[in-house]
Amino acid sequence: FFANTVYGFLRGLFSVYFDTTLGPKRESTSNAKFAAACLLPAARLLFLSDISAELAAATAAGFQVGLCVRLGNAPQADADQYPQIETFEQIEMSR
């Protein structure tokens, strides 16, 4: 996802990211593995997705979540249950 952007290759800006190597993103147990791999409590991590079923699993695992809203995404019936993110500039980070 971050390999081909209008700004070029952005993967180097992230210390860690996961695809499905630790399990399906729609299972909360997989998300618990993501948090453990980061050596942080899930509550300190932000899980972004354009699929609400993945956000439900991340929420169950204790993550902060955001629904990515992009042109061409499939509408999510329960979109109003999640903070909606249209640009990374909307994300406020704290230490």
Secondary structure as the mmCIF struct_conf table of DSSP 4:
data_model
#
loop_
_struct_conf.conf_type_id
_struct_conf.id
_struct_conf.beg_label_comp_id
_struct_conf.beg_label_asym_id
_struct_conf.beg_label_seq_id
_struct_conf.end_label_comp_id
_struct_conf.end_label_asym_id
_struct_conf.end_label_seq_id
BEND BEND1 ALA A 3 ASN A 4
STRN STRN1 THR A 5 THR A 5
TURN_TY1_P TURN_TY1_P1 VAL A 6 TYR A 7
STRN STRN2 GLY A 8 GLY A 8
HELX_RH_3T_P HELX_RH_3T_P1 ARG A 11 LEU A 13
BEND BEND2 SER A 15 SER A 15
BEND BEND3 THR A 20 THR A 20
TURN_TY1_P TURN_TY1_P2 THR A 21 LEU A 22
BEND BEND4 GLY A 23 GLY A 23
TURN_TY1_P TURN_TY1_P3 LYS A 25 ARG A 26
BEND BEND5 GLU A 27 GLU A 27
HELX_RH_AL_P HELX_RH_AL_P1 SER A 28 CYS A 38
TURN_TY1_P TURN_TY1_P4 LEU A 39 LEU A 39
BEND BEND6 LEU A 40 LEU A 40
HELX_RH_3T_P HELX_RH_3T_P2 ALA A 42 ARG A 44
STRN STRN3 LEU A 46 SER A 49
BEND BEND7 ASP A 50 ASP A 50
HELX_RH_AL_P HELX_RH_AL_P2 SER A 52 ALA A 60
TURN_TY1_P TURN_TY1_P5 ALA A 61 GLY A 62
STRN STRN4 GLN A 64 CYS A 68
TURN_TY1_P TURN_TY1_P6 LEU A 71 GLY A 72
HELX_LH_PP_P HELX_LH_PP_P1 ASN A 73 PRO A 75
TURN_TY1_P TURN_TY1_P7 ALA A 77 ASP A 78
HELX_RH_3T_P HELX_RH_3T_P3 ALA A 79 GLN A 81
BEND BEND8 TYR A 82 TYR A 82
STRN STRN5 GLN A 84 ILE A 85
BEND BEND9 GLU A 86 THR A 87
HELX_RH_3T_P HELX_RH_3T_P4 PHE A 88 GLN A 90
#
